[in-house]
Amino acid sequence: MQAQDRFERMAHGPDEGIDLVRGALLIAAEQYPTLDIEAQVDRLDALGETLRRRMRPDIGRSDSIRSLNRYMFEELGFHGATEDYYDPRNSYLNEVLDRRVGIPITLAIVYMRLGSHLGLPMFGVSFPGHFLVRCAVSEGTVVLDPYHKGTSLGIAELQARLPAKQEGRIARGEIAAMLAPAHPREILARLLRNLRGIHLHYKQLPEALMVTTRILALTPENPGEWRERAGLHLALECFRAALGDFQRCLALAPDAEDADAIRSRIIELQQICARLN
């Protein structure tokens, strides 16, 4: 089965059937058609088992996190992309495993998988502007930044990581809401949005369109994504496809702020499509 079909089947299935690592590798397989996904999964799990065998069975979670940080970032050499952050390879998990360099979300996927071998209850966090990881320990919950070698972050550090448009004092309760665990479906959608941003940066519209179709497989009820794909279809002069996407967007959000603009665009595209017949 082709990677595209496997991804669609996974995306359309139940939430509990989504494996984060396999999902990320299926995304990469669009770019690397010969990628052996199960071999890559085994490769990552072998790293996790190597660390697990070194650990005492009675070690606490805080000490396990420190051991994980030493292993992943010092011994294995994983690190954040600083020289070419927008290199597409930083978004493909196989390349992250090969090169040991990634962006926050791909490093977090590796980090959580390794942590699972130690029994650490880690969850991804779709924090604004910077993907993080949270883990319950005896003292409470720690928030960790795999992009910066697993650094533990307090409220002040979290506020400093907020995008510029959210500058100012953010209440502790608001920060807590931003730290809600993200489901693998949300994480894969965010990974794809990062990748789409890279394609748009390089004006790679067909690639951005393909990525948006994957996002829609994961989040079919998101009107913004239908609008995004409609715009890409329009830019590529695929007028009938753009019309269908705008209609779906309007059906999902008929009272949205831009609903009237979308209705006008639908009328324009209907006229264009009529002339094409």
N, C-alpha and C positions, 0 to 999 in steps of 0.2 A: 504494500500500500504506500502511495506517495505521501511525503511529509505533509503536503497541503490537506490531503484527505484525512490523515491521522489527526492533524490539528483540529479540523472541523468536527470530527467525531468526538474528540475530547471536549471541545468547547461546548458542544450541544448536549453533552452528557451532564450528569448530576455533579454538584460542586465537590462532593467527597471523592469523585473519580479523577480529579485534576491533580496530577503530580507536578509540582513546581519545576523540578529539575528537567523532567522529560518535556514539559511544555516549553521551557526555555530552549531546549535542544531542538525541538521541532521548529521553533522560530528560526534557529540558526540553519537548519537543514534546507530552508528555502534558498539560502545563499550557497550552501555546501551540499549539493544533491547526493553525494556519495557518503555522507556522514553516517557512521555506525552509531546510532543513538544509544543502544544498550551497552556498547563498549565504553562509551563516554560516561554513562551512569556507573558502570562497574569501576571505572577508573577513579571517579570521585569517591565512591563508597570505599574503595580500597584505601584511599588516604584517610578516611574517617576511621576505618578499622585499625589502621596502623596506630593512630593516636589512642583509640580506645584500649588497645592491648597494653599500652604503657601506663595506664592510669590505675591507681588503687581503687578497689570497688567501693570504698567508704569515703571517697573524696567528696567534699561539698561542692555546691554549684558555683560559688564565687571562685574557688580554686580551679574548678573545671574551666571556667571562662578564661582565667589567666593562662592556663595551660593551652587552651585553644588559640588564644592570641599569639602566644610564643610560637606555637607550631605553624599556624597559617601565615603569619606575617614575618616572622624572623627565620624560621627553618625553611618553610616552603617558598617564602619570598613574594607572596601576593601583596600587591600595593595598588593604590589609586592612580589612575591616569592623570598626569599633570602636564605632560608635554603636548599631547594631542588628545584632549578630552573627547572631541567629537569624531574620532576615528571609529567607523562603524564596527570594527573588530571588538571594541570594548563592550558592545551590546550582544555579541554572540558568545554563548557560554563555552563552546569548544575552544574558541580563541582565547578566552579568559583562562581556561585551564592550561592551554599551551604556553601562553605568554606571561601568565601570572600577573596580569594587569587588567583593571576593569574600572567601571564607574560604580557609584554607590549601590545600585540595584543588583548588578551582576555579582559584585563581591558579596553582597548580602545573601544571595542565593547559595553561593558556595559556603559561606559562613554558617548559615542555618543548617545546611546538609551535614557539614562536619559536626556541628553541635548536636545534631540528632543522634549521632553515634555515641555521644556521652550522656544521653538521656536529658539533655537540656531543653526545656520547653520554650523554644524560641519562636517568635512571630515577627513577620515583616511589618513595618510601619510606614505608611505613605505620608510621611511628614512633608509639608510644603517645601518644595525646592531641593530636598535631599532625603533619599530613602535611608531608613534606619532599621534597627532590630531591637526588640524588647525581650526580656527574659525575667521570669520570676525567680528570686533567690530568697534566702531565709530572712534577709533584711527588708524585703519588699520587691520592687520591680526596678531593674536597671535598664537604661536605654543606651544602646551601644552603636557605635559608628564604624562599620567595617571599612569604609573608605579611608578612615584615619586610624587604622590598625586596632580596631575594636575599642577605641576610647569610650569610657563611660561619661555620659552627659547629664549635667544637672539642669535646673530650670534656666539659669543665666545663659548656659551654653546653647540650650535649645532656642532661646529667644534670639541669640546672636545668629543662628542659622536660618531664621525666617527670611524670606525674600524681602527686598527693600520696600515693596509696596505694603508690607505688613509691619513696618517699623513702628516703634513705640512700645509701651508697656502692654504686654499681653497677660491677662489674668491666669493664675495657676490652673483654674478650671478649663480655660480655653486651650491651654497647652495639653492638659490631660485628654481632652477630646481629640486633639490632633494625633495622639499616640495610640488610638484604637488599633487593634490587630487587623491587618489586611489579609483577606482571603487570597489563596493562590490565583483565583480568577482576576482579582483586582491587580495583583502584582504583575501578572503577565500582560494585562492591558496597559499598565504603566510602562513596562519595558517596551512594548510596541509603540507607545506614544513617544518615548524617547527616541526610538529608532526612526519613527516618522519625522520627528524634528530634524534629525540628521539628514535624511533624504531631502527634506525641503530646503535645508541650508545649502545643499549642493545642487538644488533644482532638479532632483531626480524624481520627477512626478510619477512615472509608472511604478517605481518602487514604493513611493509614498502611498499610492493607491492600493497596492497589494497589501501593505501593512495595515491600512485602514480597514480593508475587508476582513483581516484577521481580528482586529479590535471589535468589529461588528459581530463576528461569530461569538465573541466572549460577552459582549454587552449589546444585544440586539434591541433593547428597549431604550437606548440612549439617543435622543433626538439630535444632540450635538454631533455625534459621530456620523449620522446619516447626512447632516448638513455638511460636515467636513468632506465626506466622500463625494457628495454632490458637487462641491466646489472643485474637487480634483477632476471628476469626470468632465465638468464644464471646461476646465483649463485644457483638457486633452481633446476637447471637441467631441466628446461622446454624449451627444445631447439627449438621446432617449434614456440613457442610463442616469444622467443628471436629473432628468425630469422625474424618473421613478424614485430616486433618492430624496429629492425635495418633497415629493408627495408623501413619502413615508415619514419624513421629519415632521411635516405639518400634521399628519394624522396622530403622531405621538404627542405633539405639543401645540395644539391649536390656539392656545392662549399665550404663547410665548411672546416676549417683547418684539421679536423680529418676525412674527407670524405674517403681518401684512406685507412685509418685504418679500417673504418667501412666496406668498400667494401671487404677487406681481411677477416674480421670477418664473413661477409655474406657468402663468399665462403666456409669458414670452416664449418659454420653451415649447409649449403646446403649439404655438404658431410656427416656430422653427421646424418642429417635427412634422407638422402638417405639410410644410413646403418640401420636406425631404421625401415624402411619400410619392 
